Amino acid sequence: MVEHQREHSSSILILMFVAGLILGGIVTAYVFYKQIGTLNDDISNLEGKVSGISGNQNIYIQNGTVYQNGTTAFTEIFDKVKDSVVLISGKTSNGTVQGSGFIYNFTGSLIVVTNNHVVHGATGVSVTFSDGNGYAATVKGTDPYSDLAVLSVTGASESEFKPLEIVDSSSLKVGNPVVAIGNPYGLTGSMTTGIVSALGRTITEDLAGGFAIANIIQTSTPINPGNSGGPLLNWNGSVVGITTAIVENSQGLGFAVPSNTIQKEIYDLVEFSSYNAHSYLGVQGTDMDYDTAQNLHTSVTYGWLIGAVVQNGPAASATAANGTPMPVQVNDVIIGINGTRTISGDEMKSWVEANTVPKETVILTIARGNQTLLLSLVLGTRPAPPG
């Protein structure tokens, strides 16, 4: 009897143990099932978000709206600045000329900023706003050495003027996106986009009397005749430059005067009709390279090789550190200014334009044969531009 009860108790314990195993398995399976369900929900949500992003991108493209920085669209930039860009027209001995310009508020005076070459020699100059209203304009100031001009407008109400903000261009970097708005071939209110493709370029302009226009922005933004004088804008719709030139038959290669040049000159252009503070070295030259270095038997393969020194000019009056006369010579290579390495004429001229004024003393680092010399000179002022 006792033995039978023991067997019965043992059976009950075994059944309870088995039941516990089964119940534990069921609970574990349920937990795993819930976790799998939660994971599937997360995956579904993620797929939905990815699908939503793709869908939004398609909508943006279909609507012609492309967002570049998450907040600003091409269409928003255009709507913000289109009424600030004007068409400039005039007459010359060769016919009519057209270009672009933009409105700027200079200490309370509402003016138009454009290129010098747009209005040079022009009569009957007029400005037409985006609403089609046109007015007579007067050229207030010009600077052929930077291809800048400012105009005043006669008869327009203050409500016509929608000034743009000019910001610091020194923060620009190669690769930054930019926008140009102007009137190519008279097609008013045209917008193109691109990037800053290089900085510190120099370009030549017939009206600059052979001097290079330095510290120029190179951009891939398409620029055509008629765009000249229009604003180059950042993604906030602020002016970082003024479009000025193209290379004939090039693909996506345009140039713009930086906004810092405008800000440096605007006071003189408005108040004195010209800007006469371009520094002058009094030398001519060409970029140094490996082949030229081999021909000259020098190891210096960069810098600006001096080809001519203007008689009685600043470079001809340079001195050594102790004050001994030591003029710059033909075949000298300028490889630095005030401790800044300059690898080309573009860099040297742009540095001088951006950082110096006439009568300032600078230190040139010169490679002469196998010597490296430090020469001191007082910068001059460029001669007056041709009429």
C-alpha positions as CSV (number, residue, x, y, z in Angstrom):
1,M,0.0,0.0,0.0
2,V,2.7,2.5,1.0
3,E,4.7,1.4,-2.0
4,H,1.7,2.0,-4.3
5,Q,1.2,5.5,-2.8
6,R,4.9,6.3,-3.5
7,E,4.5,5.2,-7.1
8,H,1.4,7.4,-7.4
9,S,3.2,10.4,-5.9
10,S,6.2,9.9,-8.2
11,S,3.8,9.8,-11.2
12,I,2.2,13.1,-10.1
13,L,5.6,14.7,-9.8
14,I,6.7,13.5,-13.2
15,L,3.4,14.9,-14.7
16,M,3.9,18.2,-13.0
17,F,7.5,18.4,-14.3
18,V,6.4,17.6,-17.8
19,A,3.6,20.1,-17.6
20,G,6.1,22.7,-16.4
21,L,8.3,22.1,-19.3
22,I,5.4,22.3,-21.7
23,L,4.1,25.5,-20.1
24,G,7.6,27.0,-20.1
25,G,8.0,26.2,-23.8
26,I,4.6,27.8,-24.5
27,V,5.6,31.0,-22.6
28,T,9.0,31.2,-24.3
29,A,7.4,30.7,-27.7
30,Y,4.9,33.4,-27.0
31,V,7.7,35.8,-26.0
32,F,9.6,35.0,-29.1
33,Y,6.5,35.5,-31.2
34,K,5.9,39.0,-29.7
35,Q,9.5,39.9,-30.3
36,I,9.3,38.8,-33.9
37,G,6.1,40.7,-34.3
38,T,7.6,43.9,-32.9
39,L,10.7,43.4,-35.2
40,N,8.4,43.0,-38.2
41,D,6.5,46.2,-37.2
42,D,9.8,48.1,-37.0
43,I,10.9,46.8,-40.4
44,S,7.5,47.8,-41.9
45,N,7.8,51.3,-40.3
46,L,11.3,51.7,-41.7
47,E,10.2,50.5,-45.2
48,G,7.4,53.0,-45.0
49,K,9.7,55.9,-44.1
50,V,12.1,54.9,-46.9
51,S,9.2,54.7,-49.3
52,G,7.9,58.1,-48.1
53,I,11.3,59.7,-48.7
54,S,11.5,58.3,-52.2
55,G,8.0,59.4,-52.9
56,N,8.7,62.9,-51.7
57,Q,11.8,63.1,-53.9
58,N,9.8,62.1,-56.9
59,I,7.2,64.8,-56.0
60,Y,9.9,67.4,-55.7
61,I,11.4,66.5,-59.1
62,Q,7.9,66.4,-60.7
63,N,7.1,69.8,-59.3
64,G,10.4,71.3,-60.4
65,T,11.4,71.9,-56.8
66,V,14.9,70.7,-55.8
67,Y,15.9,71.1,-52.1
68,Q,19.6,71.4,-51.6
69,N,20.1,72.1,-47.9
70,G,16.8,70.8,-46.5
71,T,15.3,74.3,-46.3
72,T,15.9,76.3,-49.4
73,A,14.7,75.4,-52.9
74,F,15.6,76.8,-56.3
75,T,12.1,78.2,-56.7
76,E,12.3,79.9,-53.3
77,I,15.6,81.6,-54.1
78,F,14.2,82.8,-57.5
79,D,11.0,84.1,-55.9
80,K,13.0,85.9,-53.3
81,V,15.4,87.8,-55.6
82,K,13.7,88.0,-59.0
83,D,12.3,91.5,-58.4
84,S,15.8,92.7,-57.4
85,V,17.4,91.9,-60.8
86,V,17.1,94.5,-63.6
87,L,17.7,94.7,-67.3
88,I,20.1,97.5,-68.3
89,S,20.0,98.9,-71.9
90,G,21.9,101.6,-73.7
91,K,23.2,102.8,-77.1
92,T,26.7,102.8,-78.3
93,S,28.4,103.7,-81.6
94,N,28.1,100.0,-82.5
95,G,24.4,99.7,-81.8
96,T,22.5,98.8,-78.6
97,V,23.8,97.0,-75.5
98,Q,22.0,95.0,-72.9
99,G,23.1,93.6,-69.6
100,S,22.0,92.9,-66.1
101,G,22.3,94.5,-62.7
102,F,20.9,94.3,-59.2
103,I,19.4,96.7,-56.6
104,Y,21.5,97.6,-53.5
105,N,20.8,99.9,-50.6
106,F,23.9,101.9,-50.0
107,T,23.5,103.8,-46.7
108,G,19.9,104.7,-47.7
109,S,20.6,105.4,-51.4
110,L,19.0,102.8,-53.7
111,I,21.4,102.1,-56.5
112,V,22.0,99.5,-59.3
113,V,25.2,97.6,-59.3
114,T,26.5,96.2,-62.7
115,N,29.6,95.7,-64.8
116,N,31.6,98.6,-66.2
117,H,31.7,96.9,-69.6
118,V,27.9,96.9,-69.7
119,V,27.6,100.7,-69.6
120,H,31.0,101.8,-71.0
121,G,30.5,104.3,-73.7
122,A,26.7,103.9,-73.6
123,T,24.2,106.7,-73.9
124,G,20.5,106.7,-73.2
125,V,21.0,104.2,-70.4
126,S,17.8,102.8,-68.9
127,V,16.9,100.3,-66.3
128,T,13.8,98.0,-66.6
129,F,12.4,96.2,-63.5
130,S,10.9,92.8,-63.4
131,D,7.4,94.2,-63.6
132,G,8.2,95.8,-67.0
133,N,8.5,99.4,-65.8
134,G,11.5,101.1,-67.3
135,Y,13.3,104.3,-66.2
136,A,16.2,106.5,-67.3
137,A,19.5,105.8,-65.4
138,T,22.7,107.7,-64.8
139,V,26.1,106.1,-64.4
140,K,27.4,107.3,-61.0
141,G,30.7,105.6,-60.9
142,T,32.9,103.1,-62.7
143,D,36.1,101.1,-62.2
144,P,37.5,99.3,-65.3
145,Y,40.1,97.6,-63.1
146,S,37.4,95.5,-61.3
147,D,34.8,95.8,-64.1
148,L,32.3,97.5,-61.7
149,A,29.8,100.3,-62.1
150,V,27.0,101.8,-60.1
151,L,23.9,103.5,-61.5
152,S,21.2,105.8,-60.1
153,V,17.6,105.5,-61.4
154,T,15.4,108.5,-62.2
155,G,11.6,108.6,-61.6
156,A,11.1,105.2,-60.1
157,S,9.1,105.0,-56.9
158,E,10.8,103.5,-53.8
159,S,8.4,100.5,-54.0
160,E,10.1,99.4,-57.2
161,F,13.4,98.9,-55.4
162,K,13.9,95.5,-53.8
163,P,17.6,95.6,-52.6
164,L,19.7,92.5,-52.2
165,E,22.0,91.7,-49.3
166,I,25.8,91.6,-50.1
167,V,27.7,89.2,-47.9
168,D,31.3,88.3,-47.3
169,S,32.8,86.3,-50.2
170,S,35.9,85.2,-48.3
171,S,34.0,82.3,-46.8
172,L,33.4,80.8,-50.2
173,K,35.0,77.4,-50.9
174,V,35.4,75.4,-54.1
175,G,32.3,73.2,-54.4
176,N,29.9,75.6,-52.8
177,P,26.6,75.8,-54.8
178,V,25.8,79.2,-56.4
179,V,23.0,80.7,-58.5
180,A,23.1,83.3,-61.2
181,I,20.1,85.4,-62.3
182,G,20.2,87.8,-65.2
183,N,19.0,88.5,-68.7
184,P,21.0,86.4,-71.2
185,Y,20.3,87.5,-74.8
186,G,17.6,89.8,-73.4
187,L,15.7,86.8,-71.9
188,T,14.8,88.6,-68.7
189,G,14.7,86.8,-65.3
190,S,16.7,83.7,-66.3
191,M,18.2,81.6,-63.6
192,T,21.1,79.1,-63.8
193,T,22.8,77.1,-61.1
194,G,26.3,75.6,-60.6
195,I,29.2,75.5,-58.1
196,V,32.2,77.5,-57.3
197,S,34.8,75.7,-59.4
198,A,37.9,77.8,-58.5
199,L,38.9,80.9,-56.5
200,G,41.5,83.6,-56.9
201,R,41.5,83.6,-60.7
202,T,42.6,86.5,-62.9
203,I,41.0,87.6,-66.1
204,T,41.9,90.2,-68.7
205,E,39.5,92.9,-69.9
206,D,40.1,95.2,-72.8
207,L,38.9,98.2,-70.8
208,A,41.5,97.5,-68.0
209,G,44.4,98.7,-70.1
210,G,46.3,95.4,-70.0
211,F,46.0,94.9,-66.2
212,A,44.5,91.7,-65.0
213,I,41.3,91.8,-62.9
214,A,42.3,89.7,-59.9
215,N,40.7,87.6,-57.2
216,I,38.0,86.4,-59.5
217,I,35.5,83.6,-58.7
218,Q,35.3,80.8,-61.3
219,T,32.0,79.1,-61.5
220,S,30.3,76.3,-63.5
221,T,27.1,78.3,-63.5
222,P,26.2,78.9,-67.2
223,I,26.7,82.5,-68.1
224,N,25.9,84.0,-71.4
225,P,26.0,87.5,-73.1
226,G,23.4,89.6,-71.2
227,N,24.1,87.9,-67.9
228,S,26.9,90.4,-67.2
229,G,26.3,92.5,-64.2
230,G,23.8,90.2,-62.6
231,P,24.2,88.8,-59.1
232,L,25.9,85.5,-58.2
233,L,24.0,84.3,-55.1
234,N,24.5,81.7,-52.4
235,W,21.7,79.4,-51.2
236,N,20.3,82.1,-48.9
237,G,19.8,84.4,-51.9
238,S,22.6,86.8,-50.8
239,V,25.1,88.3,-53.2
240,V,28.6,86.7,-53.2
241,G,29.7,88.0,-56.6
242,I,28.7,89.8,-59.8
243,T,28.9,87.8,-63.0
244,T,31.3,89.4,-65.4
245,A,32.8,87.2,-68.2
246,I,32.8,83.9,-70.0
247,V,35.4,82.1,-72.0
248,E,34.3,81.9,-75.6
249,N,33.3,78.4,-76.8
250,S,33.8,77.0,-73.2
251,Q,31.5,74.6,-71.5
252,G,30.4,75.7,-68.1
253,L,33.2,78.2,-67.4
254,G,32.2,81.6,-66.1
255,F,33.7,84.3,-63.9
256,A,32.4,86.7,-61.3
257,V,33.9,89.6,-59.3
258,P,33.7,88.7,-55.6
259,S,31.3,90.6,-53.3
260,N,34.2,91.7,-51.1
261,T,35.5,93.7,-54.0
262,I,32.1,95.4,-54.4
263,Q,32.0,96.2,-50.7
264,K,35.6,97.6,-50.8
265,E,34.9,99.9,-53.7
266,I,31.2,100.9,-53.3
267,Y,31.8,104.0,-51.2
268,D,34.3,105.5,-53.6
269,L,32.2,104.6,-56.7
270,V,29.1,106.3,-55.2
271,E,30.8,109.3,-53.6
272,F,33.8,110.0,-56.0
273,S,32.7,108.3,-59.2
274,S,35.8,106.1,-59.4
275,Y,38.1,103.8,-57.3
276,N,41.8,104.6,-57.4
277,A,43.3,102.3,-54.7
278,H,44.6,99.4,-56.8
279,S,48.1,98.4,-55.7
280,Y,50.8,98.3,-58.3
281,L,54.1,96.3,-58.3
282,G,55.5,97.6,-61.6
283,V,56.4,94.2,-63.0
284,Q,55.3,91.9,-65.8
285,G,55.8,88.2,-65.9
286,T,54.5,84.7,-66.5
287,D,53.8,81.6,-64.4
288,M,56.8,79.4,-63.6
289,D,56.7,75.7,-64.4
290,Y,58.9,72.6,-64.7
291,D,60.0,73.1,-68.3
292,T,60.8,76.7,-67.8
293,A,62.8,75.9,-64.7
294,Q,64.8,73.3,-66.7
295,N,65.6,76.0,-69.3
296,L,66.7,78.4,-66.6
297,H,68.7,75.8,-64.7
298,T,66.8,76.4,-61.5
299,S,65.1,74.0,-59.1
300,V,62.1,76.4,-58.5
301,T,59.1,75.2,-60.5
302,Y,56.4,77.5,-59.1
303,G,55.8,81.2,-58.6
304,W,55.8,84.1,-61.0
305,L,58.7,84.6,-63.4
306,I,59.6,88.2,-64.0
307,G,59.8,89.2,-67.6
308,A,60.0,93.0,-67.3
309,V,60.5,95.6,-64.6
310,V,58.9,99.0,-65.1
311,Q,61.6,101.7,-64.9
312,N,61.3,103.8,-61.7
313,G,58.4,101.6,-60.5
314,P,57.9,100.0,-57.1
315,A,59.8,96.8,-58.0
316,A,62.7,98.8,-59.5
317,S,63.0,100.6,-56.1
318,A,63.0,97.5,-53.9
319,T,65.6,97.2,-51.1
320,A,67.3,94.5,-49.0
321,A,66.4,94.2,-45.4
322,N,69.3,96.6,-44.4
323,G,68.0,99.3,-46.8
324,T,70.5,98.6,-49.5
325,P,69.0,99.1,-53.0
326,M,68.2,95.7,-54.5
327,P,65.7,96.0,-57.4
328,V,63.7,93.1,-58.7
329,Q,65.4,91.7,-61.9
330,V,64.3,89.9,-65.0
331,N,64.3,86.1,-64.4
332,D,63.7,86.6,-60.7
333,V,60.8,84.4,-59.5
334,I,58.3,85.8,-56.9
335,I,57.5,82.8,-54.7
336,G,55.9,84.6,-51.7
337,I,54.5,87.9,-50.4
338,N,54.6,88.8,-46.7
339,G,55.3,85.2,-45.8
340,T,52.4,83.8,-48.0
341,R,53.6,81.3,-50.5
342,T,52.4,82.1,-54.1
343,I,52.6,79.4,-56.7
344,S,51.3,81.4,-59.6
345,G,50.6,84.9,-61.0
346,D,46.9,84.4,-60.2
347,E,47.6,83.8,-56.6
348,M,50.1,86.7,-56.3
349,K,47.8,89.2,-58.0
350,S,44.8,88.1,-56.1
351,W,46.6,88.3,-52.8
352,V,47.8,91.8,-53.6
353,E,44.3,92.9,-54.7
354,A,42.6,91.5,-51.6
355,N,45.1,92.4,-48.9
356,T,47.0,95.6,-49.8
357,V,46.5,99.2,-50.6
358,P,48.9,101.7,-52.4
359,K,51.8,103.0,-50.3
360,E,51.9,99.9,-48.1
361,T,55.2,98.1,-47.7
362,V,55.4,94.5,-48.6
363,I,58.1,91.8,-48.4
364,L,58.7,89.8,-51.6
365,T,60.3,86.4,-51.3
366,I,62.4,86.1,-54.5
367,A,64.2,83.1,-56.0
368,R,67.2,84.4,-57.9
369,G,69.4,81.7,-59.2
370,N,70.3,79.5,-56.3
371,Q,69.5,82.2,-53.7
372,T,66.3,83.1,-51.8
373,L,66.1,86.8,-51.1
374,L,63.7,88.9,-49.1
375,L,63.1,92.3,-50.8
376,S,61.1,95.2,-49.4
377,L,59.1,97.6,-51.6
378,V,56.5,100.2,-51.3
379,L,53.5,99.5,-53.4
380,G,52.4,102.1,-56.0
381,T,49.0,103.0,-57.4
382,R,48.0,101.8,-60.9
383,P,48.1,104.4,-63.5
384,A,44.7,105.8,-64.6
385,P,42.7,103.3,-66.8
386,P,42.3,104.2,-70.5
387,G,39.4,106.5,-71.3
